[in-house]
Amino acid sequence: MKNTFNDAEIKAMLKLLDDEDENIYQSIERHFLEMGREIIPRLEEYWSNSFDAVLQSRIEKLVHKIQFESLKNDLHFWHTTESDDLLKGLIIISRYQYPDLKEQTIKNQLNEISGAIASQLDYHLIPTERIKIFNQVFYNIYGFNGNTVNFHAPQNSFINTVLESKKGSPILLCAIYSILATENNLPVFGVNLPEHFILCYKDSFANPEHHYTYPEYNILFYINAFSKGNIFSKTDIDTFLQKLNLQPQKSFYVPCTNTDIIKRILRNLHYSFTKSGDAQSVHEIEQLLTLMEE
């Protein structure tokens, strides 16, 4: 349970944030951490009215700690209760770098693209033709593309920056592609292929004349969201795995869970921050990954 303090007590604690006694500072910090996100505006106001660099640095670190603890709580709740909502999981991850990110802003951007796709789709067409129309809107009209120049940049793993730049990693492009497809009644789902995340198209109305990779999943074909929505087959995955000297596994061909997607994004971020030498972020992402295993 969070401790509650009146305004006078909060003001007194704010004045102790620059106390030279480390024990006093840690005690004050602990109280603010218990207050959670609600105290951040007061801390930011106090920061803006101060000219003490040490105090400002302490407040910045404290605000980050509060935001990170809040994010951990949100991610744990999503993992245990809301993992059927991929978009919410993506937004939580983006708040690691962009804590003030508004969910509605992301939804508005996606709704615009989804509406453009809906206006072009013809459900009388066969699945491959529907995907070609989807690709026309997603890649040619809205300009989404794989970020081949800065492939390992952290920004490739945050939905807000990918929606803004229209460039991202394979898994983020796949996630956005899948969300938009689902909104338009296209059965497109993520596949956790090693080294390259992809999508599969499931046949909603199983036809015995079709050949399925795995009958219980009714998969018609696969989609490479990182490469302009290129359509390919199980044979292409077989060839890819051979080049990697990997034995085929069922999980390389069938839809994965939203939890698998979020965990893979976190692993990508871990690699990105390790590559850039950001030790604090590496440690924090490790905490998020551990939380996802609980």
Secondary structure, DSSP 8 states (H G I E B T S, - for coil): ------HHHHHHHHHTTT-S-HHHHHHHHHHHHHHGGGGHHHHHHHHHT---HHHHHHHHHHHHHHHHHHHHHHHHHIIIIITT-HHHHHHHHHTTT-TT--HHHHHHHHHHHHHHHHHH--TTS-HHHHHHHHHIIIIIIS--EE--SSTT-GGGG-HHHHHHHSEE-HHHHHHHHHHHHHHTT--EEEE--TTS-EEEEE-SS--TTS--SSTTTTEEEEEEGGGTTEEE-HHHHHHHHHHTT----GGGTSB--HHHHHHHHHHHHHHHHHHHT-HHHHHHHHHHHHHHT-
